[in-house]
Amino acid sequence: MIITCSGCQTKFKVDEEKFKGKKVKCPKCATVFTVPEPLDATAHPASAPVSLKDTTKVVNVQELAEDAKTLPLEGRRFSLAVLSGPVSGQVLPIIKSVFVIGRAFGDLVVPDTEVSRKHAQIEFAEDGKITLKDLGSTNGTFVHGERIKEVVLEDKTEFTVGKTSLMFIITAEE
C-alpha cells in the first residue's frame, strides 16, 4: 500500500497489514497522520488495483531514520535547497545514501512538467564521494549550464532539473 504524508506529500510504500488504521510520523516533515483503511476491491470494482510496474522503493516508515546512519562523512549534515521552481524555498535534509529527485517518484517530488518521473539522484559512495547522476531524464540535468550524466558534488554546487534550480549544501554537525 502506498501512503502519502498529509504535510509534505511524500509517498511511502508500507505493509498494509502492519500499518492500516495506525498513526505514523513522517520522517521528513514530522507530520503525524493516520494510514487509511484499504478499500474493498470487490465492493468498488472501479477502484480495483491495476497491474502496473511498481517502481517505488519499499520503505519501513518507522525505520527510515535509521538509514541516516548509513551516510558517510560523519560530522556533517547534507541538505538540498530549492532555489527556484514550483517548490522554491524548501530546504530538505538528505538522510539517505541514495536521494532521488523526480516529478512522480523520489525523496524530492517536483511538480514541474519538464522533470522526468525519476529524474536524478544524489548518491553517497562508501569511499566518501558524493555524486549527482542523471537517471536518463528526457530534459537532462545541468550543472553550470552543462548537461551531465554524472558529476561529483561539493558544498554549494548548484544544478538544474527542468525549470527547478537546486543547491547541494554541506554543513558541520552541531
HUURBEL-V730161 format. One record per backbone hydrogen bond with DSSP energy under -0.5 kcal/mol. CO is the residue of the C=O (numbers start at 1). NH is the residue of the N-H. E is the energy in kcal/mol with one decimal. If there is no record, write none. Layout:
BEGIN
co=CO nh=NH e=E
co=CO nh=NH e=E
END
This chain:
BEGIN
co=1 nh=3 e=-0.5
co=1 nh=14 e=-3.0
co=3 nh=12 e=-2.6
co=5 nh=9 e=-1.4
co=10 nh=5 e=-2.8
co=12 nh=3 e=-3.2
co=12 nh=14 e=-0.6
co=13 nh=59 e=-1.4
co=14 nh=16 e=-0.6
co=15 nh=19 e=-1.9
co=16 nh=20 e=-2.1
co=19 nh=22 e=-2.5
co=22 nh=35 e=-2.9
co=24 nh=26 e=-0.5
co=24 nh=33 e=-2.4
co=26 nh=30 e=-1.9
co=31 nh=26 e=-2.8
co=31 nh=33 e=-0.5
co=33 nh=24 e=-2.9
co=35 nh=21 e=-2.3
co=39 nh=41 e=-0.8
co=40 nh=43 e=-0.6
co=40 nh=44 e=-1.6
co=44 nh=47 e=-1.6
co=45 nh=48 e=-1.3
co=50 nh=52 e=-1.1
co=53 nh=55 e=-0.7
co=57 nh=13 e=-0.6
co=59 nh=61 e=-0.8
co=60 nh=63 e=-1.1
co=60 nh=64 e=-0.7
co=61 nh=64 e=-0.8
co=63 nh=66 e=-0.9
co=63 nh=67 e=-0.5
co=64 nh=67 e=-1.4
co=65 nh=68 e=-1.5
co=66 nh=69 e=-1.4
co=67 nh=70 e=-1.8
co=68 nh=71 e=-1.4
co=73 nh=76 e=-0.9
co=75 nh=173 e=-2.8
co=77 nh=171 e=-2.5
co=78 nh=94 e=-3.0
co=79 nh=169 e=-2.9
co=80 nh=92 e=-2.8
co=81 nh=83 e=-0.8
co=81 nh=167 e=-2.4
co=82 nh=89 e=-2.8
co=84 nh=165 e=-1.4
co=85 nh=88 e=-1.6
co=87 nh=90 e=-1.4
co=90 nh=82 e=-3.0
co=92 nh=80 e=-2.5
co=93 nh=95 e=-0.7
co=97 nh=124 e=-2.8
co=98 nh=100 e=-0.5
co=99 nh=122 e=-2.8
co=100 nh=107 e=-2.1
co=100 nh=108 e=-2.0
co=101 nh=119 e=-1.8
co=101 nh=120 e=-2.0
co=102 nh=110 e=-2.7
co=108 nh=102 e=-2.3
co=108 nh=110 e=-0.6
co=109 nh=111 e=-0.6
co=110 nh=112 e=-2.5
co=112 nh=115 e=-2.2
co=116 nh=103 e=-2.4
co=116 nh=119 e=-0.5
co=117 nh=104 e=-1.1
co=117 nh=105 e=-1.9
co=119 nh=135 e=-3.3
co=119 nh=137 e=-0.5
co=120 nh=101 e=-3.3
co=121 nh=123 e=-0.5
co=121 nh=133 e=-2.9
co=122 nh=99 e=-3.0
co=123 nh=125 e=-0.6
co=123 nh=131 e=-2.6
co=125 nh=128 e=-1.9
co=129 nh=125 e=-2.9
co=129 nh=131 e=-0.5
co=130 nh=153 e=-3.2
co=131 nh=123 e=-2.8
co=131 nh=133 e=-0.5
co=132 nh=151 e=-2.1
co=133 nh=121 e=-2.4
co=140 nh=162 e=-0.7
co=141 nh=148 e=-2.9
co=142 nh=160 e=-2.6
co=143 nh=146 e=-1.8
co=146 nh=143 e=-2.4
co=148 nh=141 e=-0.6
co=149 nh=134 e=-2.5
co=151 nh=132 e=-3.0
co=154 nh=157 e=-1.6
co=157 nh=168 e=-2.7
co=158 nh=144 e=-0.6
co=159 nh=166 e=-3.2
co=160 nh=142 e=-2.4
co=161 nh=164 e=-2.3
co=164 nh=161 e=-2.5
co=165 nh=83 e=-2.2
co=165 nh=84 e=-1.4
co=166 nh=159 e=-2.4
co=167 nh=81 e=-2.7
co=168 nh=156 e=-2.0
co=168 nh=157 e=-0.7
co=169 nh=79 e=-2.3
co=171 nh=77 e=-3.3
END
